Every structure is written in C-alpha cells, then in structure tokens.
Amino acid sequence: MTAPAKRASISVIVVAMNEAHDIGDCLRSVRDWADEMIVFDSGSTDGTQALCRELGAKVFETDWPGDGPQKNRALDQATSEWVLCLDADEHVGEQLRGEILQLLENGSEHAAFSTPRRSRFCGKFMAHSGWWPDRIVRLFRREKGRFTDVRTHTHLKIDGSTGRFNGPIIHYAVADLHESLAKVNDYSSAGALTMQERGKTASLASAIGHGFWAFFRTYIIKRGFLDGAEGFVLAVSNAEVSYYKYVKLMLMNKNKAR
C-alpha cells in the first residue's frame, strides 16, 4: 500500500512596528495551518512582540533597514517549502485559506501565486481607485523568490511561473484620516530618500505635475469617483504623497548642495 503524500510546508513572514492593534488578527488567520510564523519587529513599544509570541510566532527584534531588506531578513529565517508574506494589517480570508490548503495538499508547477487584495480606507472597502482587485504576489516557493531592495513598497522577483488565486487577502489599510496623513508623511519621506540615493532630481513644477497626475489617475482613470467621498479623499492622499515626495527631494538636494 502506497503511503499518502506528505502535505507541503508553509512559513508565514510578517514585518512589524507598533502593530498590536492589527497583528493579532493577521496571525490568528494563519496559525492553525502555518508550519511556522516569523515576525521581524523593528522597535515596537506597544507590546507587539509579546502578543506575537503569545500567538506562537518566532519574533526577531532588529532595526529597520527598509521594507525590502527587512522582508528578505524574514525570508532568510523561513524553513518551509512555501512562504506567505503578509503585512501586519492584512489577514487571510476563508476562500484564500481553502485555496492555499489545496495547493499544499496537491502541489503545483508554479513558483508563486498572485491573489487579489480587498482594502479598507477610512472605514470603507474600496471597489475602485486602483485598490481592487489590486492583485499582488505574496505566496511563493522559498527558493524561487526574493524581495526587491527598496525602502518602501517592495515587490517579489520570482524565478518561474505565477498562478492565480481567487480569494482575497483582507487589508485594513487606513483606519482614519489621522492615519492617512501620517502615512503621507512617512511614504513621501522614504520615497524622497530613495530617489536621492538613486541620483534623482526634482523641482516645484515636477512636484505639482506628479501630484496632479496621481490625483487624476486615482480619481478618473481608476474610477475613484465611484467610491464616493472616500474615493476623493484617497485620490487627494495619493496626490499628497507624490507631491511631497518631490518637494522633499527638491529641498534635500538643495541642502546637500550648500
């Protein structure tokens, strides 16, 4: 009698800082079927580390080298055949959970899988604005993927083909306007620093132009107007990130030249 094939193993990796309000739901959505959960924490002061350990995660406390480098650090600690990367404010929905378990049981020729992501902005799950279906690659064979070495919004480079899941990752992206404004400042600063390191330049005209384009793309091309008031607020937020990124780069370059 032939023994049944062993289910493939899976590691879940998360990077975090002060995410005690979100990361519990993230880890609970995977802990019953993940072979290991790995959290890289960069200086939380809200009890994130203790909460993650209580839920069974391996916690590594370290500095913050940027999004891509930190996720690669977490990836280097993973030991399973498959790796699922989640942000602390994301969790796996029931449909996606079923698809992942089926993959682990039956195998696949693909090196990675993409999934849609359903994201909430200021209390509303967005149906347009470039936020749905917002398909992303987060599940991959450990030996076939690596994150790009950037400070913000890294993505995976995959050696092989990519399949598609239908179930979404649930993303509690922005709770309220206060958080939105904080992210505008954080993302624009990180983006400006990355561009400066790459030798980029900026002017007031380019800042205005990029800001206007970000609003137009979100609100008109991506039909953000169909998301109501939240769609307009999101379009303005995207415009601010772009505008301030170029303004900050302009001022950073001026100060460097003095």
C-alpha positions as CSV (number, residue, x, y, z in Angstrom):
1,M,0.0,0.0,0.0
2,T,1.4,3.4,-1.0
3,A,1.7,5.9,1.8
4,P,-0.2,9.2,1.2
5,A,1.9,12.1,0.0
6,K,3.0,14.5,2.8
7,R,1.5,18.0,2.7
8,A,3.9,20.7,1.7
9,S,5.1,23.0,4.5
10,I,4.5,26.8,4.6
11,S,6.1,29.6,6.5
12,V,4.3,33.0,7.1
13,I,6.5,36.0,7.4
14,V,5.5,39.5,8.8
15,V,7.4,42.7,9.4
16,A,6.0,45.0,12.1
17,M,6.4,48.0,14.3
18,N,3.8,49.1,16.8
19,E,1.1,46.8,15.2
20,A,-0.6,45.4,18.4
21,H,-3.9,46.7,17.1
22,D,-3.8,44.7,13.9
23,I,-1.2,41.9,14.0
24,G,-3.3,39.6,16.3
25,D,-5.9,39.2,13.6
26,C,-3.2,38.6,11.0
27,L,-1.5,35.8,12.9
28,R,-4.8,34.2,14.0
29,S,-5.9,33.9,10.4
30,V,-2.9,31.6,9.6
31,R,-1.7,30.0,12.9
32,D,-4.0,26.9,12.6
33,W,-2.3,25.7,9.4
34,A,1.0,27.5,9.1
35,D,4.1,25.4,10.0
36,E,5.8,28.5,11.3
37,M,5.1,32.2,11.8
38,I,8.1,34.6,11.7
39,V,7.8,38.2,12.8
40,F,10.6,40.8,12.4
41,D,9.9,43.7,14.7
42,S,11.8,47.0,14.5
43,G,11.4,48.6,17.9
44,S,7.7,48.3,18.9
45,T,6.8,49.9,22.1
46,D,3.1,48.8,22.3
47,G,3.5,45.2,23.2
48,T,3.6,43.8,19.6
49,Q,6.5,41.4,20.4
50,A,4.8,39.8,23.4
51,L,1.5,39.4,21.6
52,C,3.2,37.7,18.7
53,R,5.0,35.3,21.0
54,E,1.7,34.5,22.8
55,L,0.2,33.5,19.4
56,G,3.1,31.2,18.6
57,A,5.3,33.3,16.3
58,K,9.1,33.4,16.3
59,V,9.9,37.1,16.9
60,F,13.2,38.7,15.9
61,E,13.8,42.2,17.2
62,T,16.0,44.3,15.0
63,D,16.5,47.7,13.3
64,W,14.6,49.0,10.2
65,P,16.7,48.9,7.1
66,G,13.7,49.4,4.8
67,D,10.8,47.3,3.5
68,G,12.6,45.1,1.0
69,P,15.7,44.4,3.2
70,Q,13.6,43.6,6.2
71,K,11.4,41.2,4.4
72,N,14.4,39.5,3.0
73,R,15.7,39.1,6.5
74,A,12.5,37.4,7.5
75,L,12.6,35.3,4.4
76,D,16.1,34.1,5.3
77,Q,14.8,32.7,8.6
78,A,12.0,30.7,6.9
79,T,12.5,27.0,6.5
80,S,9.3,25.8,4.7
81,E,8.9,24.9,1.0
82,W,6.3,27.7,0.6
83,V,6.3,31.2,2.0
84,L,3.4,33.6,2.5
85,C,4.3,37.2,3.2
86,L,1.6,39.3,5.0
87,D,1.6,42.8,6.3
88,A,0.6,43.2,9.9
89,D,-2.7,44.9,8.8
90,E,-3.6,42.0,6.5
91,H,-5.2,38.6,7.1
92,V,-6.2,35.6,5.0
93,G,-9.9,35.2,4.2
94,E,-11.7,31.9,4.2
95,Q,-11.7,31.5,0.4
96,L,-8.0,32.1,0.1
97,R,-7.3,29.8,3.1
98,G,-9.0,27.0,1.2
99,E,-7.1,27.6,-2.0
100,I,-3.7,27.7,-0.1
101,L,-4.5,24.4,1.7
102,Q,-5.5,22.8,-1.6
103,L,-2.2,23.9,-3.1
104,L,-0.2,22.5,-0.1
105,E,-2.0,19.1,-0.4
106,N,-1.9,18.8,-4.2
107,G,1.2,20.7,-5.3
108,S,1.7,22.9,-8.3
109,E,4.0,23.5,-11.2
110,H,4.0,27.3,-10.4
111,A,6.7,29.1,-8.5
112,A,4.3,31.6,-7.0
113,F,0.7,32.7,-6.8
114,S,-1.0,36.1,-7.0
115,T,-4.1,37.0,-5.1
116,P,-6.5,39.9,-5.1
117,R,-6.4,42.2,-2.1
118,R,-9.5,43.8,-0.7
119,S,-8.5,47.0,1.1
120,R,-10.4,49.3,3.6
121,F,-9.8,53.0,3.6
122,C,-11.3,55.2,6.4
123,G,-13.9,52.6,7.2
124,K,-14.9,51.6,3.6
125,F,-13.7,48.7,1.5
126,M,-12.8,50.3,-1.8
127,A,-14.2,48.8,-5.1
128,H,-12.2,51.1,-7.4
129,S,-9.5,53.8,-7.1
130,G,-6.8,51.2,-8.1
131,W,-7.4,49.4,-4.8
132,W,-9.5,46.5,-6.3
133,P,-8.7,43.9,-7.3
134,D,-5.1,45.1,-6.6
135,R,-3.6,41.7,-7.5
136,I,-0.3,41.0,-5.7
137,V,2.2,38.1,-5.4
138,R,2.6,37.1,-1.8
139,L,2.8,33.2,-1.9
140,F,5.9,31.7,-3.4
141,R,8.3,28.8,-3.2
142,R,11.1,29.8,-0.8
143,E,13.9,29.1,-3.2
144,K,12.2,30.9,-6.1
145,G,11.5,34.4,-4.7
146,R,13.3,37.4,-3.4
147,F,12.2,40.9,-2.5
148,T,13.5,44.0,-4.3
149,D,15.9,46.0,-2.2
150,V,13.8,49.2,-1.8
151,R,12.8,51.2,1.3
152,T,9.0,51.3,0.6
153,H,6.6,49.1,-1.4
154,T,8.9,46.3,-2.2
155,H,7.8,43.5,-4.6
156,L,8.8,40.0,-5.3
157,K,11.1,38.8,-8.1
158,I,10.0,35.3,-9.0
159,D,12.1,32.7,-10.8
160,G,9.3,30.8,-12.6
161,S,5.7,31.0,-13.5
162,T,2.9,32.6,-11.4
163,G,-0.5,31.1,-10.9
164,R,-3.7,32.9,-9.7
165,F,-5.9,32.5,-6.6
166,N,-9.4,34.0,-6.5
167,G,-9.8,34.5,-2.7
168,P,-8.5,37.9,-1.5
169,I,-6.2,39.0,1.2
170,I,-8.2,41.3,3.5
171,H,-6.3,44.6,4.1
172,Y,-7.2,47.1,6.8
173,A,-5.0,49.7,5.2
174,V,-6.0,53.0,6.7
175,A,-8.3,53.3,9.7
176,D,-9.0,57.0,9.6
177,L,-7.8,60.4,8.3
178,H,-5.2,60.7,11.1
179,E,-3.5,57.5,9.9
180,S,-3.8,58.6,6.3
181,L,-2.0,61.9,7.0
182,A,0.7,60.0,8.9
183,K,1.3,57.6,6.0
184,V,1.5,60.6,3.6
185,N,4.4,61.9,5.6
186,D,6.1,58.5,6.1
187,Y,5.8,57.4,2.5
188,S,6.8,60.7,1.0
189,S,9.9,60.9,3.2
190,A,11.0,57.3,2.4
191,G,10.3,57.8,-1.3
192,A,12.3,61.1,-1.4
193,L,15.3,59.4,0.3
194,T,15.2,56.5,-2.1
195,M,15.2,58.8,-5.1
196,Q,18.0,60.9,-3.7
197,E,20.1,57.8,-3.2
198,R,19.5,57.0,-6.9
199,G,20.7,60.5,-8.0
200,K,17.2,61.8,-9.0
201,T,16.3,65.5,-9.1
202,A,13.1,67.4,-8.6
203,S,11.6,70.8,-9.0
204,L,8.5,72.6,-7.8
205,A,7.0,72.1,-11.3
206,S,7.7,68.3,-11.2
207,A,6.2,68.1,-7.7
208,I,3.0,69.8,-8.9
209,G,2.8,67.7,-12.1
210,H,3.3,64.4,-10.3
211,G,0.8,65.3,-7.6
212,F,-1.8,66.3,-10.2
213,W,-1.2,63.1,-12.2
214,A,-1.5,60.9,-9.0
215,F,-5.0,62.5,-8.3
216,F,-6.1,62.2,-11.9
217,R,-5.0,58.6,-12.2
218,T,-6.7,57.6,-8.9
219,Y,-10.0,59.6,-9.3
220,I,-10.6,59.5,-13.0
221,I,-8.6,56.7,-14.7
222,K,-9.1,54.2,-11.8
223,R,-12.7,55.5,-11.3
224,G,-12.2,56.6,-7.7
225,F,-15.3,58.8,-8.1
226,L,-17.3,55.6,-7.9
227,D,-16.0,55.1,-4.3
228,G,-17.8,58.2,-3.1
229,A,-16.3,60.6,-0.6
230,E,-13.7,58.1,0.4
231,G,-12.6,57.8,-3.2
232,F,-12.0,61.5,-3.4
233,V,-10.1,61.6,-0.1
234,L,-7.9,58.7,-1.3
235,A,-7.1,60.5,-4.5
236,V,-6.1,63.6,-2.6
237,S,-4.0,61.4,-0.3
238,N,-2.2,59.8,-3.2
239,A,-1.6,63.2,-4.7
240,E,-0.1,64.5,-1.5
241,V,2.3,61.5,-1.2
242,S,3.6,62.2,-4.8
243,Y,3.7,66.0,-4.4
244,Y,5.5,65.9,-1.0
245,K,7.9,63.2,-2.2
246,Y,9.2,65.5,-5.0
247,V,9.1,68.6,-2.8
248,K,11.2,66.9,-0.1
249,L,13.6,65.6,-2.7
250,M,14.0,69.1,-4.1
251,L,14.7,70.6,-0.7
252,M,17.0,67.7,0.3
253,N,19.1,68.2,-2.9
254,K,19.3,71.9,-2.2
255,N,20.5,71.4,1.4
256,K,23.0,68.8,0.2
257,A,24.5,71.3,-2.3
258,R,25.0,74.0,0.2
